[in-house]
Amino acid sequence: MKAKRGTAIIQSLDRGLKLLEVIGRSGTPLALNDLRSALDIDRSSIFRLLLTLENRGYLERDDATRR
């Protein structure tokens, strides 16, 4: 569902959901630069989104590969 014209969306939530969609479709662990390229979001924002999603249990990071 797309937001109707003039309807406000929560940008950070939208970005977080897009991030989850990209990760879910990949089938392999992704590096921060891979996500940046796929989403066109700056590295610091992606990093904070990833930390938040990891903290809430939606993602796991492989400590060996950092992906």
C-alpha distances in whole Angstrom, upper triangle without the diagonal:
4,7,9,12,15,12,14,12,14,15,17,15,12,15,16,13,14,17,17,15,18,20,19,19,23,25,27,28,27,29,28,28,26,23,24,24,21,19,21,22,25,27,28,24,24,27,26,22,24,27,25,23,26,28,25,26,23,25,28,30,33,36,38,36,34,30
4,6,9,11,10,11,10,13,13,16,14,11,14,16,14,13,17,18,16,18,21,21,20,23,26,28,29,27,29,27,28,26,23,23,23,20,18,20,20,24,26,27,23,23,26,25,22,24,27,25,23,27,28,26,27,24,26,29,31,34,37,39,36,34,31
4,6,8,6,8,7,11,12,15,13,11,14,16,15,15,18,19,18,20,23,23,23,26,29,31,31,29,30,28,29,27,24,24,24,22,19,20,20,24,26,26,23,23,26,25,22,25,27,24,24,27,28,26,28,25,27,30,32,35,38,40,37,35,32
4,6,5,9,10,13,15,18,17,15,18,20,18,18,22,23,22,24,27,26,26,29,32,34,34,32,34,32,32,31,27,27,27,25,22,23,23,26,29,29,26,26,29,28,25,28,30,28,27,31,32,30,31,28,30,34,36,39,41,44,41,39,36
4,5,8,10,14,15,19,18,16,19,21,20,20,23,25,24,25,28,28,28,31,34,36,36,33,34,32,32,31,28,27,27,25,22,23,23,26,29,29,26,27,30,29,26,29,32,29,29,33,33,32,33,31,32,36,37,40,43,45,42,40,37
4,6,9,13,14,18,18,16,19,21,21,21,24,26,25,27,30,30,30,33,36,37,37,34,35,32,33,32,29,28,28,27,23,23,23,26,29,28,25,26,30,28,26,29,31,29,29,32,33,31,33,31,33,36,37,41,43,45,43,40,37
4,7,10,12,15,15,14,17,19,18,19,22,23,23,25,27,27,28,31,33,35,34,33,33,31,31,31,27,27,28,26,22,23,22,25,27,27,23,25,28,26,23,27,28,26,26,29,30,28,30,28,30,33,35,38,40,43,40,38,35
4,7,9,12,12,11,14,16,16,17,20,21,21,23,26,26,27,29,32,33,32,30,31,28,29,29,25,24,26,24,20,21,19,22,25,24,20,22,24,22,20,24,25,23,23,27,27,25,27,25,27,31,32,36,37,40,38,35,33
4,6,9,8,8,11,13,12,13,16,17,18,20,22,22,24,26,28,30,29,27,27,25,26,25,22,21,23,21,17,18,17,19,22,21,17,18,21,19,17,20,22,19,19,23,23,22,24,22,24,27,29,32,34,37,34,31,29
4,6,5,6,9,10,11,12,14,16,17,19,20,21,23,25,27,28,27,25,25,23,24,24,20,20,22,20,16,17,15,17,19,18,15,16,18,16,14,17,18,16,16,20,20,18,21,19,21,24,26,29,31,34,32,29,27
4,5,5,6,9,10,10,12,14,15,16,18,20,21,23,26,26,25,22,22,20,21,21,17,16,18,17,13,14,12,14,16,15,12,13,16,14,12,15,17,15,15,19,20,19,21,19,20,23,24,28,29,32,29,26,24
4,5,5,6,9,10,10,12,14,15,17,18,20,21,24,24,22,20,20,17,19,19,15,15,18,16,13,14,11,13,14,13,9,10,13,10,8,12,13,11,12,15,16,15,18,16,17,20,21,24,26,28,26,23,21
4,5,5,6,9,10,11,12,14,15,16,18,20,22,23,22,20,21,18,20,20,16,16,19,17,14,15,13,15,16,16,12,12,14,12,9,12,14,11,11,15,15,14,16,14,15,19,20,24,26,29,27,24,21
4,5,5,6,9,10,11,12,14,15,17,19,21,22,21,19,20,18,19,18,15,15,17,15,11,13,12,15,16,16,13,12,15,14,11,14,16,14,13,17,18,17,18,15,17,20,21,25,27,29,27,24,22
4,5,5,6,9,10,11,12,14,15,17,20,20,19,16,17,14,16,15,11,11,14,12,8,10,8,11,13,13,9,9,12,11,8,11,13,12,12,15,17,16,17,14,15,18,19,22,24,26,24,21,19
4,5,5,6,9,10,11,12,14,16,18,18,17,15,16,14,16,15,11,13,15,13,10,13,11,13,13,13,10,8,11,10,6,8,11,9,8,12,13,12,13,11,11,15,16,19,21,24,22,19,17
4,5,5,6,9,10,10,12,14,17,18,17,16,17,16,18,16,13,14,16,13,11,14,13,16,16,17,13,12,14,13,10,11,14,12,10,13,15,14,14,11,12,16,17,21,23,26,23,21,18
4,5,5,6,9,10,11,12,15,16,16,14,16,14,15,14,10,12,13,10,8,11,11,14,15,16,13,11,14,14,11,12,15,14,12,15,18,16,17,13,14,17,18,21,23,25,23,20,17
4,5,5,6,9,10,11,14,14,13,11,12,11,13,11,7,10,11,9,7,11,10,12,12,14,11,8,11,12,8,8,12,12,10,12,15,14,15,11,11,14,14,17,20,22,19,17,14
4,6,5,6,9,10,12,13,12,11,14,13,15,13,10,13,14,12,11,14,14,16,16,16,14,11,13,13,10,9,12,12,9,11,14,13,12,9,9,12,13,16,19,21,19,17,14
4,5,5,6,9,11,13,13,12,15,15,16,13,11,14,14,11,10,14,14,17,17,19,16,13,16,17,13,13,16,16,13,15,18,16,16,12,12,15,16,19,22,23,21,19,16
4,5,5,6,9,11,11,9,12,12,13,10,8,11,11,8,8,12,13,15,15,17,15,12,15,16,13,12,16,16,14,15,19,18,17,13,12,15,15,17,20,22,19,17,14
4,6,5,7,8,8,7,10,11,13,10,8,12,13,10,11,14,14,17,15,17,16,12,14,15,12,11,14,15,12,13,16,16,14,11,9,11,12,14,17,18,16,14,11
4,6,7,9,10,10,14,15,16,13,12,15,16,13,14,17,17,20,19,21,19,15,17,18,15,13,16,17,13,14,18,16,14,11,10,12,14,16,19,20,18,17,13
4,6,9,10,11,14,16,16,13,12,15,15,12,13,17,18,21,20,22,20,17,19,21,17,16,19,20,16,18,21,20,18,15,14,16,17,18,21,22,19,19,15
4,5,7,8,11,13,14,10,10,14,13,11,13,16,17,20,19,21,20,16,18,20,17,15,19,20,17,17,21,21,19,15,14,15,15,16,19,19,16,16,12
4,7,9,13,15,16,13,13,17,17,14,17,20,21,23,21,24,23,19,20,22,19,17,20,21,18,18,21,21,18,15,13,14,14,14,18,18,15,16,12
4,6,10,13,14,11,12,16,16,14,16,19,20,21,20,22,21,18,18,21,19,16,19,20,17,17,20,21,18,16,13,12,12,12,15,15,12,13,9
4,7,10,12,10,10,14,15,14,16,18,18,19,17,19,19,15,15,17,16,13,15,17,15,14,18,18,16,14,11,10,9,9,12,12,9,9,6
4,7,8,6,7,10,11,10,12,15,15,16,13,16,16,12,12,15,14,11,14,17,15,14,18,19,17,15,12,12,10,10,13,13,10,9,6
4,5,5,7,9,10,11,12,14,14,14,11,13,14,11,10,14,14,11,14,16,15,14,18,20,18,17,13,13,10,11,12,12,9,8,5
4,5,5,6,9,10,11,11,10,10,7,10,11,7,7,11,11,9,12,14,14,14,17,19,18,16,14,14,11,13,14,15,11,9,8
4,5,5,6,9,10,10,10,10,7,11,12,9,10,14,14,13,15,18,17,18,21,22,22,20,17,17,15,16,17,17,14,12,10
4,5,5,6,9,10,11,12,10,14,14,11,12,15,14,13,16,18,17,18,21,22,21,19,16,16,15,16,17,17,14,13,10
4,5,5,6,8,8,10,9,12,11,8,10,13,11,10,14,15,14,15,18,19,19,16,14,15,14,16,18,18,15,13,11
4,6,5,5,6,6,6,10,9,7,10,12,12,12,15,16,16,17,20,21,21,19,17,18,17,18,20,21,17,15,13
4,6,6,8,9,10,13,13,11,13,16,15,15,18,20,19,20,23,24,24,21,19,20,19,20,22,22,19,17,15
4,6,8,11,12,15,14,11,14,16,15,14,18,19,18,19,22,23,22,19,18,19,19,20,22,23,20,18,15
4,5,9,10,13,11,9,12,14,12,13,17,17,16,18,21,21,21,18,17,19,19,21,23,24,21,19,16
4,7,9,12,10,10,13,15,14,15,18,19,18,21,23,24,24,21,20,22,21,23,25,26,23,20,18
4,7,8,7,7,10,11,11,12,15,16,16,18,20,21,22,20,18,20,20,22,23,25,22,19,17
4,6,6,6,9,10,11,12,15,16,17,18,20,22,23,21,19,21,19,22,22,24,21,18,17
4,5,5,6,9,10,10,12,14,15,16,18,20,21,19,17,18,16,19,19,20,18,15,14
4,5,5,6,9,10,11,12,14,15,16,18,20,19,17,18,17,19,19,21,19,16,15
4,5,5,6,9,10,11,12,14,15,17,18,17,16,18,17,20,20,23,20,17,16
4,5,5,6,9,10,10,12,14,15,16,14,13,15,14,17,18,20,17,14,13
4,5,5,6,9,10,10,12,14,15,14,12,13,12,15,15,17,15,12,11
4,5,5,6,9,10,10,12,14,14,13,14,13,17,17,20,18,15,14
4,5,5,6,8,10,11,12,11,10,13,13,16,18,20,19,15,14
4,5,5,6,8,10,10,9,8,9,9,13,14,17,15,12,10
4,6,5,6,9,10,10,9,10,9,13,13,17,16,12,12
4,5,5,6,9,9,9,11,12,16,16,20,19,16,15
4,5,5,6,5,6,9,10,14,16,19,18,15,13
4,5,5,6,5,6,7,11,12,16,15,12,12
4,6,8,8,9,10,14,15,18,18,15,15
4,6,8,10,13,16,17,21,21,18,17
4,6,7,10,14,15,19,19,16,15
4,7,10,14,16,19,18,16,14
4,7,10,13,15,14,12,10
4,7,9,12,12,10,9
4,6,9,8,6,6
4,5,6,5,6
4,6,5,7
4,6,8
4,5
4
